[in-house]
Amino acid sequence: MRRNRVKVAGSAYYHVMSRCALQQFLLTEEAKEMFLKILRRAEIFSGVRVINYCVMDNHFHVLVHVPQRREVPDDELDKRIRVLYGPDKAKRIRERWKMLRELKAEKVIERERAAYRKRMFDISEFMKTFKQRFSLWYCSNHGNIEGTIWQGPFHSVLIEGRRDALNAVSAYITLNPVRAKLVSRPEDYRWSAYGAATAGNRRARAALLSSYDEKFPLAERCKAYASLIEAAMAVSGEEEAGVKPDATADKPSKGGKKKVSVMRVRNRDISRGVAFGSHKFVVATILAASNTSEVLTFPKAFCLGEKLVPLFCAGRRGA
C-alpha cells in the first residue's frame, strides 16, 4: 500500500531516500558522476536547495530545502529549462513557442509555461524530475533498457528547520559510507557532500554550512560542522565492549555511564519515518498527518552526543 507522503505548503526541509530496483547495485562510479550532474540540474530547475547528499551503490540520501513558492519570470524560466534539458531541447522548445506565437496561440504557450512552473518549489516534483531524468540517462546508456531503475516512490521525512535537527540529519547522511564500512572516515567518501566539501568544493561546503548564521566567520562554521561530525563518529563505551548501543536512550546504563547516542548504527526512523525535530514539532506533524489508513507510532527520543538538545523522530506502520 502506498502511504500518503507528509508534505507541507511553503518553506520546508525534507530527508529523502530512494533505492534501486530490487536493491541492485546499479550506481557505479560512472553512474554516480552523472547522478550528481543530473541532481544539480534538477536542483536549479526546481528552485530547491540540496543541503547534503550521499550516493551509495544501491540507494541515495538527500537533505533538501524547498523554499516558499514564488513567481518565476519568463527569462528565468527559459534559463532553468536550458539547465535541465540542455541547449538543443531548449532551442526546440523556444522554436515551438515562436511558431505558436506567430499562429496567435498565446494561450497554448502560457499553459505550457505554467506546466513547467508548476514543477518548481515542490519536493515531489523535484524528485520526479530528477529520478526520471536519471532513469532516461541510465537506460539509454546501458543497452537501451526501458522503464525506471528505481524501486517504487521515494521516502521522505519532514525535518524541523532548526539547526540542531538539520545538523543531526545531515550528520546521519554523512556517515552512511562509514556505517556501510566503505571508508573509516566520512571525508574519504567521494560521493557525498561532506567528501566534496572537504576536497574543496565550495558549493557543497556552502550548502552543508547553511544552517549556521553567516555572520560568523567561515572558519568557525567549518570547525563547528567538523566537530559535529566528530561527535557523530564517537563510539560509546558499550559499543566498544561489543554491545549494540541504544540510539534512542539518553539515560545512565547499569554501569553508571550515560549512554551516548551514536550515528554509526542504522536508524530506519531517520530515513523511513514521518518527522524529525523537537517533540512539539513531531507531535504536531503526527496530528496533521494521521488518517484512517495508517497509525503513526509514538515519537522516539534521539540525541547526538550529550551537548545537543534531545530530538525526536516518529515512525509509521500499517494500520
C-alpha positions in Angstrom: 0.0 0.0 0.0 1.4 3.4 -0.9 1.2 5.7 2.0 0.4 9.4 1.8 3.6 11.5 1.9 3.8 14.2 4.6 4.3 17.4 2.7 3.6 21.0 3.8 3.0 24.2 2.0 5.7 26.8 2.0 9.3 26.6 3.1 10.2 23.1 4.4 13.1 20.7 4.8 13.0 17.0 3.8 15.2 14.0 4.1 14.6 11.9 1.1 15.8 8.4 0.2 15.3 6.0 -2.7 16.6 2.6 -3.7 17.5 1.0 -7.0 15.0 -1.6 -8.3 15.4 -5.0 -6.5 18.1 -3.3 -4.5 20.6 -3.9 -7.3 24.0 -2.3 -7.1 23.5 -0.1 -10.2 25.2 3.1 -9.2 28.8 2.6 -10.4 31.3 5.3 -10.3 30.3 6.5 -13.8 26.6 6.4 -12.8 27.4 8.4 -9.6 29.2 11.1 -11.6 26.1 11.5 -13.8 23.8 11.2 -10.8 25.4 14.3 -9.3 25.3 16.3 -12.5 21.6 15.5 -13.0 20.9 16.2 -9.4 22.3 19.7 -9.7 20.4 20.3 -12.9 17.1 19.2 -11.3 18.0 21.4 -8.2 18.4 24.5 -10.4 15.3 23.8 -12.5 13.1 23.1 -9.4 14.3 26.0 -7.3 15.2 23.8 -4.3 18.5 23.6 -2.5 20.3 20.3 -1.9 21.9 20.8 1.5 23.5 17.3 1.8 23.7 14.1 -0.2 25.3 10.7 -0.1 25.2 8.4 -3.1 25.7 4.7 -2.3 25.8 1.7 -4.7 22.1 0.9 -4.5 20.4 3.9 -2.9 20.9 7.5 -2.0 20.0 10.1 0.7 19.4 13.8 0.1 18.6 16.6 2.5 16.6 19.2 0.7 15.3 22.7 1.5 12.1 23.6 -0.5 11.6 27.4 -0.3 8.4 29.3 -0.5 6.9 29.2 -3.9 7.3 32.4 -5.9 6.7 33.7 -9.4 9.3 32.8 -12.0 9.6 35.3 -14.8 9.9 34.1 -18.4 13.6 34.8 -18.8 14.4 32.9 -15.6 12.1 30.0 -16.8 14.0 29.8 -20.1 17.3 29.5 -18.2 16.0 26.8 -16.0 14.7 24.8 -18.9 18.1 25.1 -20.6 19.9 23.9 -17.5 17.7 20.8 -17.1 17.3 19.7 -20.7 20.4 21.1 -22.4 20.7 23.7 -25.2 19.3 21.5 -28.0 16.0 20.7 -26.4 15.7 24.2 -25.0 16.2 25.6 -28.5 13.4 23.3 -29.9 11.1 24.5 -27.1 11.8 28.1 -27.9 11.2 27.5 -31.6 7.9 25.8 -30.8 6.8 28.8 -28.8 7.9 31.2 -31.5 5.8 29.2 -34.1 2.8 29.2 -31.7 3.2 33.0 -31.2 3.1 33.5 -35.0 -0.1 31.4 -35.0 -1.6 33.7 -32.3 -1.8 30.7 -29.9 -0.6 32.6 -26.9 -2.9 30.6 -24.6 -1.1 27.4 -25.5 2.3 28.9 -24.7 1.0 30.1 -21.3 -0.4 26.7 -20.5 2.9 25.1 -21.3 4.9 27.6 -19.3 2.5 27.2 -16.4 3.1 23.4 -16.5 6.9 24.0 -16.2 6.4 26.5 -13.3 4.1 24.0 -11.5 7.1 21.6 -11.3 9.1 24.1 -9.2 9.3 24.6 -5.4 7.8 21.2 -4.7 9.6 18.2 -3.2 7.5 15.6 -5.1 8.1 17.3 -8.5 11.8 17.8 -7.8 12.2 14.1 -7.0 10.1 13.1 -10.0 12.1 15.3 -12.3 15.4 14.0 -11.0 14.6 10.3 -10.9 13.0 10.4 -14.4 16.0 12.3 -16.0 18.5 9.9 -14.3 16.5 6.8 -15.4 16.4 8.1 -19.0 20.2 8.5 -19.0 20.8 5.2 -17.3 18.5 3.2 -19.6 19.9 4.8 -22.8 23.5 4.1 -21.7 23.0 0.5 -20.6 21.6 -1.4 -23.5 18.6 0.9 -24.2 16.6 -0.8 -21.5 13.1 0.6 -20.7 11.4 1.7 -17.5 12.7 3.0 -14.3 15.7 1.8 -12.3 14.1 2.9 -9.0 12.2 0.7 -6.6 8.9 2.5 -6.1 8.3 6.0 -4.8 10.9 7.8 -2.7 10.6 8.1 1.0 10.7 11.4 2.8 10.9 12.7 6.4 9.8 16.2 7.2 12.6 17.9 9.2 12.1 20.8 11.5 14.0 23.9 10.3 16.1 24.2 13.5 19.9 23.9 13.3 20.1 21.0 15.7 17.6 19.0 13.8 19.1 19.8 10.4 22.6 19.1 11.6 21.6 15.8 13.2 20.0 14.5 9.9 22.9 15.9 7.9 25.4 14.0 10.1 23.4 10.8 9.7 23.5 11.2 5.9 27.3 12.0 6.0 28.0 8.8 8.0 26.3 6.4 5.6 29.5 5.1 4.0 31.1 4.7 7.4 28.1 2.6 8.6 28.5 0.5 5.4 32.2 0.1 6.2 33.2 1.5 2.8 35.5 4.0 4.5 36.7 4.6 8.0 36.4 8.4 7.7 33.4 10.2 6.0 35.6 12.8 4.3 37.2 9.9 2.3 34.0 9.1 0.6 34.0 10.9 -2.8 30.2 10.6 -3.5 29.0 12.6 -0.5 28.6 16.4 0.1 31.0 16.1 3.0 33.6 14.4 0.9 33.2 17.0 -1.8 33.3 19.9 0.7 36.5 18.7 2.4 38.0 18.2 -1.1 37.5 21.9 -1.8 34.0 22.0 -3.4 32.7 25.5 -2.4 29.1 24.8 -3.4 28.9 21.7 -1.3 30.6 23.4 1.6 28.2 26.4 1.5 25.2 24.1 1.4 26.4 22.0 4.4 27.0 25.1 6.4 23.7 26.8 5.5 22.2 26.0 9.0 24.8 28.3 10.6 24.4 32.1 10.8 26.6 33.6 8.1 27.6 36.5 10.4 30.1 34.0 11.9 33.4 33.6 10.1 33.6 30.8 7.6 36.5 29.1 9.5 34.3 29.0 12.7 31.4 27.5 10.8 33.6 24.8 9.2 35.1 24.0 12.6 31.6 23.7 14.1 30.4 21.3 11.4 33.6 19.2 11.7 33.0 19.0 15.4 29.5 17.8 14.8 30.8 15.0 12.6 33.4 14.0 15.2 30.5 13.8 17.8 28.6 11.6 15.3 31.7 9.4 14.9 32.2 9.0 18.6 31.9 5.4 19.8 30.3 4.8 23.2 31.9 2.5 25.8 29.1 0.0 25.3 29.8 -0.2 21.6 33.5 -0.7 22.2 32.5 -3.6 24.5 30.6 -5.2 21.7 27.1 -4.2 22.9 24.9 -2.6 20.4 24.2 1.0 21.6 20.6 2.1 22.1 20.2 5.0 19.6 17.2 6.3 21.5 18.5 6.2 25.0 19.9 9.1 27.0 19.8 7.8 30.5 22.6 6.1 32.6 23.3 2.5 31.9 23.7 -0.2 34.6 27.3 0.5 34.9 26.6 4.1 35.8 27.8 5.5 32.5 25.5 7.6 30.4 24.7 6.1 27.1 25.8 8.4 24.2 23.8 8.2 21.0 26.0 7.4 18.0 25.2 7.5 14.3 27.3 4.6 13.4 24.2 2.5 13.9 21.5 2.4 11.3 18.2 4.1 12.4 15.3 3.5 10.0 13.2 6.2 11.5 15.5 8.9 10.3 15.1 7.9 6.7 11.8 6.0 6.7 9.8 7.8 9.4 7.4 10.7 9.3 9.0 13.7 11.1 12.2 14.7 12.9 12.8 17.6 15.3 11.5 18.9 18.6 8.8 16.9 20.4 6.3 19.7 19.7 7.1 19.7 16.0 6.9 15.9 15.7 3.6 15.6 17.6 2.1 18.4 15.5 3.2 16.7 12.3 1.6 13.4 13.5 -1.7 15.0 14.3 -1.8 16.8 10.9 -0.8 13.6 9.0 -2.9 11.0 10.8 -5.7 9.3 8.9 -7.7 6.1 8.9 -5.4 4.1 6.7 -2.3 4.1 9.0 -1.2 4.5 12.6 1.7 6.7 13.4 4.0 5.4 16.2 4.8 7.5 19.2 7.9 9.8 18.9 11.2 8.3 19.9 13.9 10.3 21.8 17.0 10.8 19.8 20.2 12.7 20.7 23.5 13.3 19.0 26.0 13.4 21.8 25.4 15.0 25.2 25.7 18.7 24.3 22.8 18.9 21.8 19.2 19.1 22.9 17.2 15.9 22.6 15.4 15.4 19.3 12.5 13.1 18.4 11.6 11.1 15.4 8.3 9.4 14.6 8.0 6.2 12.5 5.0 4.7 10.8 3.3 1.3 10.4 0.4 0.0 8.6 -3.0 0.0 10.4 
